[in-house]
Amino acid sequence: MVALYIIIGVVVLALLCLVIRHQQKLRLRARLMQEAMRNHDFTFRLPTSGLLPGERAMQETLNQLGETIRQQVSRSEVESWERLTRVLTHEMMNATAPITSISQSLLGRSDVKGTPLEDGVQAIYDTSRHLSAFVTNYRKMSHLEKPVLTEVPFRALLNDVCMAYPELLWEIDVPSTVTVSADAGMLRQVLMNLAKNAVEAEARSMEIRQVESQSSRSVTERNRIKHPILQAFYIGNDGRPIPAENCQSLFVPFFTTKRNGSGIGLSLSRRMMIQQGGMLELAEKQFGKCRAGFILTILTT
């Protein structure tokens, strides 16, 4: 009888230790999530292993919530920049149009040609023309047409982009059967922008592969068959890596590290993807020999 009590006591003690250890893991997960949210880092993905079924479902839901918040923050940032660019476009157009017109008129006057005034007026005219071109870039950010979504064979679209950049070695791991729900023109422009950036970063090859997105993990097989789902594609290149200090500003309109860059390519591409119900973001990890990459998320049918 004493031996039985000892065995029962050992079992109870072992179970108690397991419960305490399990609770410590849950508290650690909670602290990590709180710290991530305090730092506005919604890319957290806490592990779901070692949890009971109900706890695992809760953790998966919290991970998905972080993904949803992150996407909503990105959309809110794009909308804020869009409102700002509308105001700046209006004000800058009002300021530059009369300057360009008046300086051009002065350059045609006989009492200005061949005088010391000509160089100054020419400088004013050239500067106003430059500002007008800058305003045109603003307009590209604030006057996008509404996308017309159709079923687009994604692999065929990728092949078209490959032909436009024969100087790159393309490695594409995307099934030919993949069909996306997108505006073909907008999606092609996004892909062209990424390829153009790769060439400017002295890349020699690009890699495109289908990857699993966080949002697609929570969709049942039944929903996968009957409804469009979000599918992620990795688009990377072996060009110069993106400096860590530039990652946070990469999608900010008019931010550029290129001498002659406009700084609207990536921000415009992200906005195009958002309008199509998708997203464009910097990849957290690179594949193969790639040194820089992006994750393009889009509806597939």
C-alpha positions as CSV (number, residue, x, y, z in Angstrom):
1,M,0.0,0.0,0.0
2,V,2.8,2.4,0.9
3,A,4.5,1.6,-2.5
4,L,1.2,2.5,-4.3
5,Y,1.0,5.8,-2.5
6,I,4.5,6.6,-3.5
7,I,3.8,5.8,-7.1
8,I,0.7,7.9,-7.1
9,G,2.6,10.8,-5.5
10,V,5.4,10.6,-8.1
11,V,2.8,10.6,-10.9
12,V,1.0,13.6,-9.4
13,L,4.3,15.4,-8.9
14,A,5.4,14.7,-12.5
15,L,2.0,15.9,-13.8
16,L,2.3,19.0,-11.6
17,C,5.8,19.7,-13.0
18,L,4.5,19.3,-16.6
19,V,1.6,21.7,-15.9
20,I,3.9,24.3,-14.4
21,R,6.3,24.0,-17.3
22,H,3.5,24.3,-19.7
23,Q,2.1,27.4,-18.0
24,Q,5.6,28.9,-18.1
25,K,5.7,28.4,-21.9
26,L,2.3,30.0,-22.3
27,R,3.5,33.0,-20.2
28,L,6.6,33.3,-22.3
29,R,4.6,33.3,-25.5
30,A,2.3,36.0,-24.0
31,R,5.3,38.2,-23.1
32,L,6.9,37.8,-26.5
33,M,3.6,38.8,-28.2
34,Q,3.2,41.8,-25.9
35,E,6.8,43.0,-26.6
36,A,6.2,42.6,-30.4
37,M,3.0,44.6,-30.3
38,R,4.6,47.3,-28.1
39,N,7.3,47.7,-30.7
40,H,4.7,47.7,-33.5
41,D,6.2,44.5,-35.0
42,F,3.2,42.6,-36.3
43,T,5.4,40.0,-38.1
44,F,5.5,37.8,-35.1
45,R,4.9,34.1,-35.6
46,L,4.9,32.2,-32.4
47,P,5.3,28.4,-32.5
48,T,2.2,26.2,-32.1
49,S,4.0,23.0,-31.2
50,G,3.7,21.5,-27.7
51,L,0.2,23.0,-27.2
52,L,-3.1,21.4,-26.5
53,P,-5.6,21.5,-29.4
54,G,-7.5,24.4,-28.0
55,E,-4.4,26.4,-27.2
56,R,-2.9,25.6,-30.6
57,A,-6.1,26.9,-32.3
58,M,-5.8,30.1,-30.2
59,Q,-2.2,30.6,-31.1
60,E,-2.9,30.1,-34.8
61,T,-5.6,32.7,-34.5
62,L,-3.3,35.2,-32.8
63,N,-0.7,34.6,-35.4
64,Q,-3.3,35.3,-38.1
65,L,-4.4,38.4,-36.2
66,G,-0.9,39.8,-36.3
67,E,-0.8,39.2,-40.0
68,T,-4.1,41.0,-40.5
69,I,-3.0,43.9,-38.4
70,R,0.2,44.2,-40.3
71,Q,-1.6,44.2,-43.6
72,Q,-4.1,46.8,-42.3
73,V,-1.2,49.0,-41.1
74,S,0.4,48.8,-44.6
75,R,-2.9,49.7,-46.2
76,S,-3.4,52.7,-43.9
77,E,0.0,54.0,-44.6
78,V,-0.7,53.8,-48.4
79,E,-4.0,55.7,-47.9
80,S,-2.3,58.4,-45.8
81,W,0.4,58.9,-48.5
82,E,-2.3,59.0,-51.1
83,R,-4.2,61.8,-49.3
84,L,-0.9,63.7,-48.9
85,T,0.0,63.4,-52.5
86,R,-3.3,64.7,-53.6
87,V,-2.9,67.9,-51.5
88,L,0.8,68.3,-52.7
89,T,-0.2,67.8,-56.3
90,H,-2.8,70.5,-56.2
91,E,-0.5,73.0,-54.4
92,M,2.6,72.4,-56.5
93,M,0.7,72.5,-59.8
94,N,-0.8,75.9,-58.8
95,A,2.8,77.1,-58.0
96,T,4.7,75.8,-60.9
97,A,2.4,76.3,-63.8
98,P,2.5,80.2,-63.9
99,I,6.3,80.2,-63.2
100,T,6.9,77.9,-66.3
101,S,4.6,79.9,-68.4
102,I,6.0,83.4,-67.5
103,S,9.6,82.3,-67.7
104,Q,9.0,80.7,-71.1
105,S,7.4,83.9,-72.3
106,L,10.3,86.0,-71.1
107,L,12.8,83.8,-72.9
108,G,11.1,84.7,-76.2
109,R,11.4,88.5,-75.7
110,S,14.0,90.4,-77.6
111,D,15.0,92.5,-74.6
112,V,15.9,89.3,-72.7
113,K,17.7,87.3,-75.4
114,G,21.5,87.8,-75.4
115,T,21.4,89.8,-72.1
116,P,22.6,88.8,-68.7
117,L,19.0,88.2,-67.8
118,E,18.7,85.2,-70.2
119,D,20.8,82.8,-68.1
120,G,18.7,83.6,-64.9
121,V,15.4,83.3,-66.7
122,Q,16.6,80.0,-68.3
123,A,17.5,78.6,-64.9
124,I,14.0,79.6,-63.6
125,Y,12.4,77.9,-66.6
126,D,14.5,74.7,-66.2
127,T,13.8,74.5,-62.5
128,S,10.1,74.9,-63.0
129,R,10.1,72.2,-65.7
130,H,11.8,69.9,-63.3
131,L,9.2,70.6,-60.6
132,S,6.5,70.0,-63.1
133,A,8.0,66.6,-63.9
134,F,8.1,65.9,-60.1
135,V,4.4,66.8,-59.9
136,T,3.7,64.4,-62.7
137,N,5.1,61.6,-60.5
138,Y,2.9,62.7,-57.7
139,R,-0.1,62.3,-60.0
140,K,0.9,58.8,-60.8
141,M,0.5,58.1,-57.1
142,S,-2.9,59.7,-56.7
143,H,-4.7,58.9,-60.0
144,L,-4.7,55.2,-60.5
145,E,-7.6,53.7,-62.4
146,K,-9.8,51.2,-60.7
147,P,-8.5,47.7,-61.5
148,V,-10.5,45.3,-63.7
149,L,-10.0,41.8,-62.2
150,T,-9.9,38.9,-64.6
151,E,-8.5,35.4,-64.5
152,V,-4.9,35.8,-65.6
153,P,-2.6,32.8,-66.3
154,F,0.3,33.8,-64.1
155,R,3.0,31.7,-65.7
156,A,2.2,33.1,-69.1
157,L,2.4,36.7,-67.7
158,L,5.8,35.9,-66.1
159,N,7.0,34.6,-69.5
160,D,6.1,38.0,-71.0
161,V,8.1,39.8,-68.4
162,C,11.1,37.5,-68.9
163,M,11.1,38.4,-72.6
164,A,11.3,42.1,-71.7
165,Y,14.4,41.5,-69.7
166,P,16.6,39.0,-71.6
167,E,19.7,40.2,-69.8
168,L,18.5,38.4,-66.7
169,L,18.7,34.7,-66.1
170,W,15.2,33.7,-64.9
171,E,14.5,30.7,-62.6
172,I,10.7,30.3,-62.3
173,D,9.2,27.6,-60.1
174,V,5.5,28.3,-60.6
175,P,3.1,25.7,-62.0
176,S,1.7,26.5,-65.4
177,T,-1.8,25.8,-64.1
178,V,-1.7,28.8,-61.6
179,T,-4.4,31.3,-62.4
180,V,-4.6,34.6,-60.5
181,S,-7.5,37.1,-60.1
182,A,-5.9,40.4,-61.1
183,D,-5.7,43.3,-63.4
184,A,-3.3,42.0,-66.0
185,G,-1.9,45.5,-66.8
186,M,-1.3,46.4,-63.2
187,L,0.2,43.1,-62.3
188,R,2.5,43.2,-65.3
189,Q,3.6,46.7,-64.3
190,V,4.4,45.5,-60.8
191,L,6.5,42.7,-62.1
192,M,8.3,45.0,-64.6
193,N,9.1,47.4,-61.7
194,L,10.7,44.6,-59.7
195,A,12.7,43.4,-62.7
196,K,13.8,47.0,-63.5
197,N,15.0,47.4,-59.9
198,A,16.9,44.2,-60.1
199,V,18.7,45.3,-63.2
200,E,19.6,48.6,-61.6
201,A,20.9,46.7,-58.6
202,E,23.3,44.9,-61.0
203,A,21.5,41.6,-60.7
204,R,22.2,38.8,-63.2
205,S,19.4,36.4,-62.3
206,M,16.0,36.5,-60.8
207,E,14.1,33.7,-59.0
208,I,10.3,33.4,-58.7
209,R,8.8,30.6,-56.6
210,Q,5.4,29.9,-55.1
211,V,5.6,30.0,-51.3
212,E,3.0,29.4,-48.5
213,S,1.4,32.6,-47.2
214,Q,0.2,33.0,-43.6
215,S,-3.3,33.7,-44.8
216,S,-3.5,30.6,-47.0
217,R,-2.7,28.3,-44.0
218,S,-6.0,29.0,-42.3
219,V,-8.1,28.2,-45.3
220,T,-9.7,24.7,-45.4
221,E,-9.4,22.5,-48.5
222,R,-13.1,23.1,-49.2
223,N,-12.6,26.8,-49.3
224,R,-9.5,26.4,-51.5
225,I,-11.6,24.6,-54.1
226,K,-14.7,26.9,-54.0
227,H,-13.3,30.3,-53.4
228,P,-10.3,32.4,-54.4
229,I,-7.4,32.3,-51.8
230,L,-4.4,34.5,-51.2
231,Q,-1.3,32.9,-52.6
232,A,2.2,34.3,-52.0
233,F,5.1,34.3,-54.5
234,Y,8.7,35.0,-53.8
235,I,10.5,37.3,-56.3
236,G,14.2,37.7,-55.6
237,N,17.4,38.6,-57.3
238,D,21.2,38.3,-56.8
239,G,21.8,42.0,-57.0
240,R,23.0,44.3,-54.3
241,P,21.3,43.6,-51.0
242,I,19.0,46.2,-49.5
243,P,20.7,48.0,-46.6
244,A,19.0,47.3,-43.3
245,E,18.6,51.1,-42.6
246,N,16.5,51.4,-45.8
247,C,14.1,48.6,-45.2
248,Q,11.6,50.6,-43.2
249,S,11.5,53.4,-45.8
250,L,11.4,51.2,-48.9
251,F,7.7,51.7,-49.6
252,V,7.6,55.3,-48.6
253,P,6.7,57.5,-51.7
254,F,9.7,59.3,-53.2
255,F,12.2,57.6,-51.0
256,T,15.1,56.6,-53.1
257,T,18.8,55.9,-52.9
258,K,19.4,56.2,-56.6
259,R,20.9,59.3,-58.0
260,N,18.2,59.7,-60.7
261,G,15.5,57.7,-59.1
262,S,11.9,59.0,-58.6
263,G,11.2,56.9,-55.6
264,I,7.7,55.9,-56.7
265,G,8.2,52.5,-58.2
266,L,7.8,50.3,-55.1
267,S,5.2,52.5,-53.4
268,L,3.2,52.6,-56.6
269,S,3.6,48.8,-57.0
270,R,2.3,48.2,-53.4
271,R,-0.7,50.4,-54.0
272,M,-1.5,48.6,-57.2
273,M,-1.4,45.3,-55.4
274,I,-3.6,46.6,-52.5
275,Q,-6.2,47.7,-55.1
276,Q,-6.2,44.2,-56.4
277,G,-6.8,42.7,-53.0
278,G,-3.1,41.6,-52.6
279,M,0.1,43.0,-51.1
280,L,3.7,43.6,-51.9
281,E,6.3,43.5,-49.1
282,L,9.9,42.9,-48.4
283,A,10.8,39.2,-47.9
284,E,12.0,38.3,-44.4
285,K,14.4,35.6,-45.7
286,Q,16.0,35.0,-49.1
287,F,16.1,31.8,-51.1
288,G,18.9,30.2,-53.1
289,K,21.5,32.7,-54.2
290,C,19.2,35.7,-54.0
291,R,20.4,38.7,-51.9
292,A,17.2,40.7,-52.1
293,G,13.6,39.7,-52.5
294,F,9.9,40.5,-52.2
295,I,6.8,38.7,-51.4
296,L,3.9,39.3,-53.8
297,T,0.5,38.2,-52.4
298,I,-2.4,37.9,-54.8
299,L,-5.7,36.1,-55.2
300,T,-5.6,32.8,-57.0
301,T,-8.5,30.9,-58.5
